[in-house]
């Protein structure tokens, strides 16, 4: 069953036809060509497919296209504004917050969501927020360091 | 991971339209709220519903409202994350927020709804014991009108509830409670929120005005019976008494006797039963101390 849907994708209004049962993850990767969002487990356990839906992090592997009408979706491709990397991206690059990189888009989206709400998180806050994002390389120490550094960058920017 | 098979999806914008749709389409349909159970069942277990009715366009099913008479109504489409972070609930019932925080990741909790979680009737559902301990009621709507069912009576077995196929759970209501009410929810699972509860224990009691006696005691167990159950012998043993560690131990032992756990891939029945005793004791004592300030404090005083 195809449905015409209109939603905002990375700040741009998008209208398309899609089967209602198509997963948001597949819509992004296969129909729209935004392959930054990754599929890990497919069942909402690993967080690799995390995108922001109406500003809130969700697993795109569990969202149906039929639910998208009027929604605002931000993917990893929408994090960068112009040539500037987002603070979390900068920090992950600088601190080595990525090893194989497969969990990284999800980690970045979840970290972005955390820092949007709280620009001064404790290590415990970060661990709590990232508990639905698995890194099979076990690179958690550097990931947490990167989120802390991103938070510091955001705070110093806000002061300026 | 497998993909969902195609299905027809309907998105009614009124309860009337929804019930007309259900009548027209007949049995075999499924409701869609947050999709964190339904979509996984379609992908993992190959569930192919005859049709899907998305409830998210129905008006008036979201949000947490504090009524003038002290009741709190929680719309069925309210997400676990909204319950977890609600200022009203955090102030009055922090253990309820805590039980919502035990459900999966933040990504999951941004989608999973209280109505979906109750309707799905998983014996280990984390918010059910806390809501039952608060004597919450469900409002169920259909073309024939509305009815109210105590949440304690709502569950019928794993995946089974009292609703017929044309009924929709619209809200959960917590009655007015005493300002001296305290409570605690403990989820016992090795991976914290990212795994299902081996055992869930909610306790709620009201402290006496002068002496610190425990009144209106409610002890509700999750994941150790086909539905969440009250441990009534344990409640009776504490009713009117002043809590001590020795009494908490005794009440815990009674709750363990009342549990009807099964052995499965997660744990043996014997272990679950022993943990009901330990967690009930701990929950009773934690409730007296007050809510933990952070999830780390909560975890550390738990294990």
Interface residues (C-beta under 8 A of the other chain):
Chain A: X1 X3 X19 X20 X21 X23 X26 X39 X41 X42 X43 X44 X45 X47 X50 X53 X56 X57 X58 X59 X61 X62 X63 X64 X66 X67 X110 X113 X124 X128 X129 X131 X132 X133
Chain B: X1 X2 X3 X4 X5 X6 X7 X8 X9 X11 X32 X35 X36 X39 X40 X43 X44 X54 X56 X81 X104 X105 X106 X107 X108 X110 X111 X192 X193 X194 X294 X295 X296
